[in-house]
Amino acid sequence: MFQRRVGSSEAAAVIKADAYGLGARRVALALADEGVRTFFVATLGEAIAAREALGDAHAIYVLNGPEEADIGHFTARRLFPVLNDPRQIALWIAAGAPVAAALHVDTGMNRLGLALADVAAARTALATVDVPLVMSHLACSGTPDHALNALQAARFADVAALFPGARKSLAATAGIFLGRAFHYDLVRPGIGLYGDNDLPAPADDLRVAATLEAPILQMRTLAAGETVGYGATFTAQSPITTATIALGYADGYLRSAAGRGYGVLAGELCPVLGRISMDLITLDVTAAGDAARPGACVEMLGPNVPLKQLAAAAGTNSYEVLTSLGRVTRRYRSVP
Ligand SMILES: *Cc1c(COP(=O)(O)O)cnc(C)c1O
């Protein structure tokens, strides 16, 4: 999908944090099958796992960069560090720059990456080092009108001109939607592969990547005035049918979604009632009628419960919703 959108640029894939909680090994293999050649992870441990899953053909970049003790691992597995500051650059050069490395320049996020003031010195220091990729990261691409986007783009254009031999990369998911000028040679989508565009608009043009379902364990009929769960924070105003499902915050369903989250059963909205427990959530399944019965599975995330909406209900973003998923059984299926 992203490869079609970015034309002649290369669509790489970010699979850090266990592919945003979905399972890096299976996700990496599926993406490699789709033709992805370049992967980004955050840590060396993630890179080693990705190399084991993928075999030797793909480029794997480690965003956090190298530490002295790690250099043997980068060399042995041909993993490419992203160099983020003069310390990492010096470390890499002292180690003989055994494999290729990317250079990350911070153009305005003030998080990770080489400060603009250090770019000239870095270019000199790296003159004989294999640096096939120069990258930066946008702080506000999820807010397309934000002035920082144009400022970072202008700064990145200046930096890019200093490294004519390297490929350039600026855009993550939302940056891809900012248009061609942001695509450069390689784009780095993460969340877009997992179902959200990281923009205020709905992600309808992206495929749903993950569905979370939980079975009903038990049902009850509550009379008006009865309460649900710890702290009795929900009180039925009229008679309702409730169902308790086998899902809780220990599975990664965020506790902060209490009172706002919902499931969908038989096409009907089933609001979360009261507090979310460690292993259990109680839903109002009155609207679902006969479809609500023990053993029936309620969709808590998926085509009918958009990732963005669950994130809003939990007061967070789609990234945290996915990376929080823990004790759930993951099943993978291929889609044409
Ligand atoms: C996480 C990350 C990405 C992917 O961002 P998404 O918003 O998930 O597409 C790309 N580049 C860098 C440097 C990152 O840290």
Ligand as a Chemical Component Dictionary entry (heavy atoms), coordinates in Angstrom:
data_LIG
# 
_chem_comp.id                   LIG 
_chem_comp.type                 NON-POLYMER 
_chem_comp.pdbx_formal_charge   0 
_chem_comp.three_letter_code    LIG 
# 
loop_
_chem_comp_atom.comp_id 
_chem_comp_atom.atom_id 
_chem_comp_atom.alt_atom_id 
_chem_comp_atom.type_symbol 
_chem_comp_atom.charge 
_chem_comp_atom.model_Cartn_x 
_chem_comp_atom.model_Cartn_y 
_chem_comp_atom.model_Cartn_z 
_chem_comp_atom.pdbx_ordinal 
LIG C1 C1 C 0 8.800  5.127 15.292 1  
LIG C2 C2 C 0 9.522  5.818 14.182 2  
LIG C3 C3 C 0 9.004  5.792 12.876 3  
LIG C4 C4 C 0 7.632  5.242 12.542 4  
LIG O1 O1 O 0 6.673  6.198 12.929 5  
LIG P1 P1 P 0 5.114  5.983 12.629 6  
LIG O2 O2 O 0 4.492  7.249 13.090 7  
LIG O3 O3 O 0 4.705  4.814 13.429 8  
LIG O4 O4 O 0 4.971  5.750 11.178 9  
LIG C5 C5 C 0 9.792  6.307 11.860 10 
LIG N1 N1 N 0 10.986 6.874 12.131 11 
LIG C6 C6 C 0 11.495 6.954 13.376 12 
LIG C7 C7 C 0 12.801 7.600 13.602 13 
LIG C8 C8 C 0 10.767 6.441 14.449 14 
LIG O5 O5 O 0 11.253 6.547 15.689 15 
# 
loop_
_chem_comp_bond.comp_id 
_chem_comp_bond.atom_id_1 
_chem_comp_bond.atom_id_2 
_chem_comp_bond.value_order 
_chem_comp_bond.pdbx_ordinal 
LIG C1 C2 SING 1  
LIG C2 C3 SING 2  
LIG C2 C8 DOUB 3  
LIG C3 C4 SING 4  
LIG C3 C5 DOUB 5  
LIG C4 O1 SING 6  
LIG O1 P1 SING 7  
LIG P1 O2 DOUB 8  
LIG P1 O3 SING 9  
LIG P1 O4 SING 10 
LIG C5 N1 SING 11 
LIG N1 C6 DOUB 12 
LIG C6 C7 SING 13 
LIG C6 C8 SING 14 
LIG C8 O5 SING 15 
# 
